[in-house]
Amino acid sequence: MVEVTKLTKNSTNYGFSFRPEGLMLSLPEQIADKICNSILAGEISPGERIQEIPVATAFQVSRGPVREALRLLENEGLVTFSPRRGAQVTVLSINEVEQLFDIRAALSSLAAQQAAKNISPELLKQLREIINTMAEGVATGISVTEYIALTSQAGQIIAAASGNTRLMKMIQSLSRQTLRYAQLGLSTQERRQQSSQHWAKLLKAIKTGDAKTAGEVNAETIRLSRNAAVQQLKQDANKN
């Protein structure tokens, strides 16, 4: 069960966001983001129950917005509902993780190709700033959670730049579903350095309008995270 101390209305869990700046969020979306952040921080474990009343108390709201927040997380695959236990943090098998990353890689490749053709100067500037922050952060020992937040923001900007609303929504959902496992895939400094280099190549391809390279690099970036995450999951399974 999620305790009130784990989720508070004024707490962000981190000093950074998994969404690009400037987005206006509804109350259920804000609550869903806080729950998502707590899951990523390890404050709520896979399989753990999330009860509505303690969360509603923490945010000083009725159960309605909390229930809606949990349904949003269910749609994104982060929460599962069962008749007897209610809302629980989703536990994915290794096979399911591989499948989700493969789908995300394919869709993100398409988004990068379209972004290389359609990105606006404003979105390109935002993307460049985030990717530069990634490189600077890796050089100064950025944490895996902060790095993942930056990659999430960059991915959503590319999805928005594709100009395809349906594609953007699918990528956003897949990104949230795989964030917890992407952390595993980027847990080492070496992997974050490798990832940062790929993001730099992706930025160059999008900036120069090289759609083919942009698609290939974006897919490869995600596949590398998938492989590292699956390897870590298998090692953890062998220990148990």
Secondary structure as UniProt FT lines:
FT   HELIX           4..6
FT   TURN            9..10
FT   TURN            21..22
FT   HELIX           27..40
FT   TURN            41..42
FT   TURN            46..47
FT   HELIX           52..59
FT   HELIX           63..75
FT   TURN            76..77
FT   STRAND          79..82
FT   TURN            83..85
FT   STRAND          86..89
FT   HELIX           94..118
FT   HELIX           121..139
FT   TURN            140..141
FT   HELIX           144..161
FT   TURN            162..163
FT   HELIX           165..185
FT   HELIX           189..207
FT   TURN            208..209
FT   HELIX           211..239
//
